[in-house]
Amino acid sequence: MAQQEAVAWPAQDSPVDDTNHDLIHTLSVRLDAQWHGRLYEAETRCEACRSVFEHLRAMDREAIQLLTREVANHSRTSRFPLDLTD
């Protein structure tokens, strides 16, 4: 199998670097999962499934806290450069 080259994202002209983009994107995905998980948990009639969704939401809450702290840390320590100039 041929090796694939890594694709740099975001493009070099992006206002944020790749790591910060990944942090924000992952936080967004986890926040969305948290919201949907609440709906799934409320809708299910199966106690075992309710327990699974409850557990997944707890995992997402932990991930959200971790990601939020890291984004704040990057912002405080100037590792979150924003270049909004054109």
Secondary structure as GFF3:
##gff-version 3
##sequence-region A 1 86
A	DSSP	alpha_helix	18	43	.	.	.	ID=ss1
A	DSSP	alpha_helix	47	76	.	.	.	ID=ss2
###
